[in-house]
Structures are given as structure tokens and as C-alpha cells.
């Protein structure tokens, strides 16, 4: 309804749909992550220092909890985010920052903005995903090359399109991880904001599109990467069949932390080769 109580027909003009309307992709945002972090550091009495150049988004939180609860790594004293903690862990001789439980497109991109404003130069996202096409029995990983934009955040960063894509040079740089353990396949996924609205019809459409899995962050992170010209790579950790089988959502030994660390190590090794 408008201010006069008249019904607004949102179907005739797609540009009257708020998520597609009034977007100015080439214009800067008034609300800047660096300004937010400056005030957060002031309030928290933190020094102005940088996070590691390589950071990992761990939406499930298993890896960040493991680092927190063990002697493997330490909490990063420079991270000023209001909503999350960042833990440093050494992998392949480099300090890597891990942020846990940034679940969903909007939260993941909020944290990504703050990470790159804090010194991150490469962001790796590894998120649990539901199997769409049965490549093999879970768990395994997908190096996501494109993601169906069935979420809202990406439309604030990039004009409308069906898919958001990884940068081709990053994809080419990581080609070698397909050939080593843990098992990684390359392919496309469906990014949704509403995991409990994955209907049979939507899943059938995803299969027709050749999508391998469904997750909640990749499309938005790739749109952010393209808009901000940042290095982002997303992996789907296929751990389940959307609760439709018994004993689902199993990641393997130690909640899959060993294979997560190995995957990150493999990414770093491939990056070093490309330098």
C-alpha cells in the first residue's frame, strides 16, 4: 500500500521491486567499514593493526571453535568487529585468520567488508552445503565457479543477473587442488537465503541447471568480490542431503577440522606457486 492506502502493483514493473530498484553500483556507500572499525577500536581500546592477509570464513564454526579451544592458535587482538572473533592459526608458514559463524549472505559480506578494510587480501569461504547432484557420498568439497543468485545481498553490489562468478584468474590459480586430497570437485551451486524453503520444485530446477549443491553465501561473496575488486574463493563442504536421510550432516573425523585445515593448506600452496 502507498501513503494514500492504495494497493501498489509490484508485478508490472520490476524496477518497483525494492531489491532491484534505486541501486547505484558506481556510487560509494555513505556507511564505510573503515569508519565503523575506527569507532569500534576506540570503544574497545584496540590498537590500529592489521589482520592476516589470508582469512577464512567458517560459517559452521567448527574450525574456529577448535582453534579457540586448543593450543593451535590464538585470538587476534587487532580484529575490531562487533559481531565476531577472529583467531590466528599458522598454516604453511603463514598466519591465517579464521572467523566463525558468519552464516548467510548478508552476514558473510558484512564480515568480508570489514576483513578487507582490516588488511585481508585473500578471503577463503568454506561453508556446509546440501547435495543437489550426487557426485559421490558426502562429505566432499566443491570449488565454486559460479553461484545462482537466489539471495538478496548480491543485488546491492552488482546489477541483476542469474549468476555470480569467481574471478577467472583465481579459478585458474587453484586448478591444482582438484588433483590432491581432500577430494575437491569444481562446479556451480545455488545460494539461498531461505534454507527451509528448498522445495522439490526448486531442487528440480537446480538439477536442470546443473547445480551441484545448495549453500548460503557464495553468490553474495562473489558479487562483493567483483564490485570491490577483491580476491575471494568459495568452497562448499557437501555434508548433507538436506536432512532427508538418517545420520545426515556428518563431516567425518574431528568434525572435519583436519580436512578443512588441509584444504586451506592446499589453497595457500597453489597461491604460492602462482606468485
N, C-alpha and C positions, 0 to 999 in steps of 0.2 A: 504494500500500500504506500502511496505517496503522502505528503503532508496534508493534502486535502481529503485523504481517505479513499482515493481512487485506486483500483487494482492496477498494478503495473504488469504488463505482459513481457516477461523476460525471454520468451522464446523467439520472438520475431527478429530481434537484433542482438547478435551475440556480444556486441560491444557494450550492451547494457548489463551484462552479467558481470558483477563486481570483480571477480578474479581475473577477467580478461580486459576490463576497462581501465582507462586512465593510468596506463603504465608508461613510463618514460625511461626506457632502458639505457639511454646515453647520458642521463642526468645523474649527478651524485646524490646520495642519500643525505638528508639532514642529520640523521642519527648515525654517528660514526663509531665503529667498535673501538677504535683507539681512544676516543674521548671517554667512552664508558669505562674502559680499563684504567685510564688515568685516574678517574674518580674512585674506582674500586681499590686501586693501590693506595690512594690517600686514606680511604676509610679503614683499610686493613693494615695500614702501616707497612706496606711491602716495598721493597726496593724495585727500581725500574731495571729489570734484567730480562733476558730472553729465555724462551722455552727451547727445547731441542729443535734442530732443523728438520728432523723427521719425526712426525707424530702419528699416532694410531687412534682411530675412533673404535671403541669396543662397546657397541650398544648393549650387548648381553651383560657385560660387567664381570664375566668370569675371569678374564685375564687381569683386569685392573684389581680385582679383589685378591687374586693370587699374589700379585706384586705387593700389594698393601700388607697382606698377612704373612708374607715370608721375608726372607732377607735378600731377595733377588734385586729389589730396587727400593727407591725412596720417594717420598712425596716431594714434588717440585715446589720450591719456595717462591718462584717467580710468577706462577700462574695466578692471575687475579680474577678469574671467572667467578661470578656469584653463585653459579649453579652446580659446578663440578669440581673435582680434584684431578690433578694430573700427576702421574707417577713416572719417574725416570727409571729406565732399565737399560743395561748395556747389551747391545746386540752387534756382533761383527765389529767390535771395537768402537762403536758409536753409541752415543747417548740417544735413546729413543723415548719420546713422551707418549704415555698411554692415558687416554681419557675414557672412563667407563660410563655406561648407562645414558648416553645421549641418543635416546630412542626416537625414531621418526624423523621425517624430512625437516621440519621446521627447527627442531632442537639440534639436529646434526649440523645444519647450516649455520645456526647461531654460534655453535661452538667452533665450527670451521672458520667463520669470520674472525673470531677472537684469537684463534690459534695463529692464523696468518698475520694478524696485527701484532702478535707477540713474538714473532721470529720464526715460525714454522715455514718451511719451503717445500716440503712434500708431505701430503696427508694420505694415509692409508686407512680405508674403512673396511672392517671385516664384520659383517652382520649375519645373524642367523636368517635362514630363508626356508620357505616351504617349497617342496619339489612340485614342479608342474610337468616337466617331461622327464620320465625315468631314465636318466643317463646311466645310473647304477644305484646300488643301495646306499643310502646315506650312512655316515657323513662323508662329504667331499666338498671341494671349493669350486666356485665359478669366478674366473676373471671376467668381470662385467665389461663388455664392449659397448653396449647400449642399454638404455632403460626406458620402458614405457612410462610416460608422464601421467600417471593416474594419482597424482598428489597435487597439493596446492602451492608449495613453496617455489617450485621452479618457474612458475608463471610470473613471479615478481622479478626474476633475473633475466629471463630470456623469452623472446616472442614465442607465440604458440606454435607447437609442432608436436608430432606424435612421440618423438624420442629425444632423449639427451644422450650424448656420446662422450666417451673418453677421448682425450686428445690422441690422434694417431701416433705421434712420436713417443708418447708414454706407452701405448699398447705395443709398439714395435720394440721398445727397450725391454719390455717384460716378457717377450716371447719365450725366453729360456725357461721360465718357471713351469711351463706346461710339461717339460721333459723330466722334471725331478720330483721327488716326494716332498710334501704330501700331494696327493692327487689333485690336480687343477685342470679344469676344462675351461674353454673360452666360450662365451655366449651372451645372450640377451636375457634380461629379466623384466619383470613387471614390478614397478614401485607403486605401492598403495598407501594411503593414509588411514585406511579402514580395514584392518586385517580380519575383523569379524563380519565383513561383508564380501568375502570371497565366495561368490555364488557359483553354482555349477556352470551357469551360462558364461560368467566372466572367466572362469578357468578354461572352458572350452574355447573361448575367443583367444585366450593367451596361448593355448596349444596351437591353434591355427596360425598364430603369429610366429610360432617357432620359439617361444619364450621358455626358458629352462626352469625358472623359479620365481617366487614372489617374495619381495622384501620391502623395506620401508624408507630407504634413504638415498639410493644411488641416483635416481633421476634428478633430485634436487641438488645433490653434491656435484654432479657433472654440469648442471646448468650454472651453478655458482662458479665452478672452475672456469667455464667458458666466459662468463660475464666478467670475472675478476682476473682472468688470465693466470690462474693458479694451478699448481700440479696436484692432481687428486687421482687416486686409483681406488676403485671399489671392488671388493670381493664379497660374494655371497657364500656363506658357510651353510650348505644344504644339510640341515639336521633333522628335518621332519617332513611328514606328509600331511600337514595341517591337522594333526590330531585324529586322523581317520583310521589309524591302525593302533594296535596295542604296543606299549613300550616305545612310544614315539619320543622325539626331542632328545635323543641320546647323542652326545658328542664324542663318546669314546672315553678312553682312559684320562683321568685327571681333568674331567670336563673339557677335554680337547685343548688344554693350555699348551701342551708340548707341541702339538701340530700348529697352533697359532703362532707360537714363537718361531718355529721352523719356517713357516710361510713368510713371516716378516723378515727373517734372515735371508731367505731366498730373494725377496724383493730388493733388499739392500745390496746383495751380491750382484744382481743384474744391473742395478743402478751404477755400481762401481765400474762394471765392465763398460758401460756406455759413456763414462766420463773420459 
